[in-house]
C-alpha cells in the first residue's frame, strides 16, 4: 500500500477510482506485468480468506447446534467440527 501510495502521489494521482488505476502504480516496478501482478495479489488475498471463512462457519454451526467445537480439541473430541477427519476408527 505504501509503495502504491508513494508512486501514485509522486505521479500526481491522488484520486483512485478503479482497480486499473491502482495496478498502474505497479508499472514502474513490474513493467508490462503490472496488471498480472496486481491480479495475482487480489486473487491471493481472496484465497487467504477461504480458511478464515471456513473456520468461522464451523464455529458458528457448531455453536448453533451445541456441538463440542474448537481448534484446541482433538478431532475425536469434536467430530462434527473436523469433518472428514474421523472416518471409521480415527
N, C-alpha and C positions, 0 to 999 in steps of 0.2 A: 504494500500500500504506500509506503513511504517513497519507494522508487518511482512508482506511478505518479504520485502526487508531485514529487520534485520535477519529474520530466515534463509533466503537463503544465505545471506552473511556469517552468522555465520557457516553455513554448508559448506562454500566454493563454493557455486554455484553462479556464477556471470553472466552467460550467459544463459538466459531462452529462449528456442526455441519452447516450446509447452505449451498449457494450462495445461497439466497434470503435468508438472514441477512446474507451479505456484500453482496448487492445492496441490501438495506435501508439500508445505510450511505450509499448514494448519494442517498437520498431528500432530505436537506437541500439538496443541490446540484442534482439533476436533477428533483426533484418526482415527478410521476406517470410520468416516463420513466425512472425509476431502473432498472427491470428491463430495459428495452430497451437502455439504455446499458451495463449490465453484460453483457448478452448479446452486444452488438457488440464489447465488449472481449475476451470469451472467444473469439469467432469470429475476431477479428483476430489474437489470439495464436496460434491454431491455424493460420491462413493464413501467418503468419511462419515456421512450422516446415516448410512444404512445400518451399521451395528448399533448406533445410538438409538435409532428408531425401533429396531428390533428388541433391544433390551428394555426400553421404556414400555413398549407394547406388552412384553412378557410380564413386567411388574404390574402394569395396570390390570391385565386379565387375571393374573394370579391373586391380586388383592381383591378384585371384584368377586372372584369365586372362592375366596378364603382358603386358598391352597398354600402349602408351605413354599415360600419363594426366597430368592436371594442368591447372589453370587458367592456368598460365604458358605452356603450349604453344598454338600456333595450331591452329584446327580442322583444317587439313590435316595437321598432325603427329600429332594424336590423334583420328582419325576416329571410333573407337568411343566415345570419351569425350564427344564432342559429336554425338549422333545427330541427324540431320536437317539438319545444317549443311553437309554436304559432298556434296550431291547433284550428280551429273554432274561438271563440271569445277571445282566450287568453291564 
